[in-house]
Amino acid sequence: MNNWHNEYMAEYHRKDLLDDSERIHLMHTATRSPVYHPSWLTRTMHGFAVWMISTGKELHERYELPNAHCHQKRSTSYAR
């Protein structure tokens, strides 16, 4: 029974060492990878896209939503 416990603990420590070595390898790979720096054109196009989206939302709120909630019909006709 004592040998089984020793083998179990040896296997546990072996897996722990393999996990540590994999974690160290991933950290080393992550530190060597280049950092992404967007170019001037990419930053400008992103800012333009954000501006277009916000302007589109403002226009939608200004022109389409009030018409969607207007349920009153005119009582008189102007086509006489």
Secondary structure, DSSP 8 states (H G I E B T S, - for coil): -HHHHHHHHHHHHHHHHHHHHHHHHHHHHHHHS------HHHHHHHHHHHHHHHHHHHHIIIIIHHHHT-----SS-S--
